[in-house]
């Protein structure tokens, strides 16, 4: 159903310094991202889907866990080295998908960090796997390992001329929406920077980390 980006060796090599498996990172995985509707019957998993040259969206694939022979586009990894954490100790870090491309004889993949992409006429950010700096996210250990985004200031508290107090803030404003990526139109994960989302197709969801156990 979802098309996986393959045959992208040239781009992968160009960015190999960024995306080769990070030996110094504290990495966990593989795991799935289970999408559960909040007030809807959405129930499925995140699948990496082709959204451009060496770019993948986080598509919604309805149904149960993928079987082992189809799992490559559903498996993700999480790096936390040097990252901040919530007050409850849940670390923030970078979410990765492994693009299947032969970097060298021993590395058959390139690690692509997940980054939010913004449009000036939408309050729904589109998470995409690519070769940009990753967006800080994490999994809340006190809330069923639900995916959150991380920030260290809360702009709703800003005052003129007063330096804001830094802290640890987590947000879980996840939605599944129909979104357009450079010619591709998918039902995929979005993050609302303000509520409600201005995309009328969006449905609120929770996204839960589930480790692979074949």
Secondary structure as the mmCIF struct_conf table of DSSP 4:
data_model
#
loop_
_struct_conf.conf_type_id
_struct_conf.id
_struct_conf.beg_label_comp_id
_struct_conf.beg_label_asym_id
_struct_conf.beg_label_seq_id
_struct_conf.end_label_comp_id
_struct_conf.end_label_asym_id
_struct_conf.end_label_seq_id
HELX_LH_PP_P HELX_LH_PP_P1 UNK A 2 UNK A 5
BEND BEND1 UNK A 7 UNK A 7
HELX_RH_AL_P HELX_RH_AL_P1 UNK A 9 UNK A 14
TURN_TY1_P TURN_TY1_P1 UNK A 15 UNK A 15
HELX_RH_AL_P HELX_RH_AL_P2 UNK A 16 UNK A 19
BEND BEND2 UNK A 20 UNK A 20
TURN_TY1_P TURN_TY1_P2 UNK A 23 UNK A 24
BEND BEND3 UNK A 25 UNK A 25
STRN STRN1 UNK A 27 UNK A 37
BEND BEND4 UNK A 38 UNK A 40
STRN STRN2 UNK A 43 UNK A 50
BEND BEND5 UNK A 52 UNK A 52
TURN_TY1_P TURN_TY1_P3 UNK A 53 UNK A 54
STRN STRN3 UNK A 56 UNK A 62
BEND BEND6 UNK A 63 UNK A 64
HELX_LH_PP_P HELX_LH_PP_P2 UNK A 65 UNK A 67
HELX_RH_3T_P HELX_RH_3T_P1 UNK A 68 UNK A 74
STRN STRN4 UNK A 76 UNK A 79
TURN_TY1_P TURN_TY1_P4 UNK A 81 UNK A 82
STRN STRN5 UNK A 85 UNK A 85
TURN_TY1_P TURN_TY1_P5 UNK A 87 UNK A 88
BEND BEND7 UNK A 89 UNK A 89
HELX_LH_PP_P HELX_LH_PP_P3 UNK A 90 UNK A 90
STRN STRN6 UNK A 91 UNK A 91
STRN STRN7 UNK A 92 UNK A 99
BEND BEND8 UNK A 103 UNK A 103
STRN STRN8 UNK A 104 UNK A 104
TURN_TY1_P TURN_TY1_P6 UNK A 105 UNK A 106
STRN STRN9 UNK A 107 UNK A 107
STRN STRN10 UNK A 110 UNK A 117
TURN_TY1_P TURN_TY1_P7 UNK A 120 UNK A 121
BEND BEND9 UNK A 123 UNK A 123
STRN STRN11 UNK A 124 UNK A 130
BEND BEND10 UNK A 131 UNK A 132
HELX_LH_PP_P HELX_LH_PP_P4 UNK A 133 UNK A 136
STRN STRN12 UNK A 137 UNK A 140
TURN_TY1_P TURN_TY1_P8 UNK A 141 UNK A 145
STRN STRN13 UNK A 146 UNK A 151
BEND BEND11 UNK A 152 UNK A 152
HELX_RH_3T_P HELX_RH_3T_P2 UNK A 155 UNK A 157
STRN STRN14 UNK A 159 UNK A 159
TURN_TY1_P TURN_TY1_P9 UNK A 160 UNK A 161
STRN STRN15 UNK A 162 UNK A 162
HELX_LH_PP_P HELX_LH_PP_P5 UNK A 163 UNK A 166
STRN STRN16 UNK A 169 UNK A 171
STRN STRN17 UNK A 174 UNK A 181
TURN_TY1_P TURN_TY1_P10 UNK A 182 UNK A 183
STRN STRN18 UNK A 184 UNK A 192
BEND BEND12 UNK A 193 UNK A 196
BEND BEND13 UNK A 198 UNK A 198
TURN_TY1_P TURN_TY1_P11 UNK A 200 UNK A 201
STRN STRN19 UNK A 203 UNK A 211
#
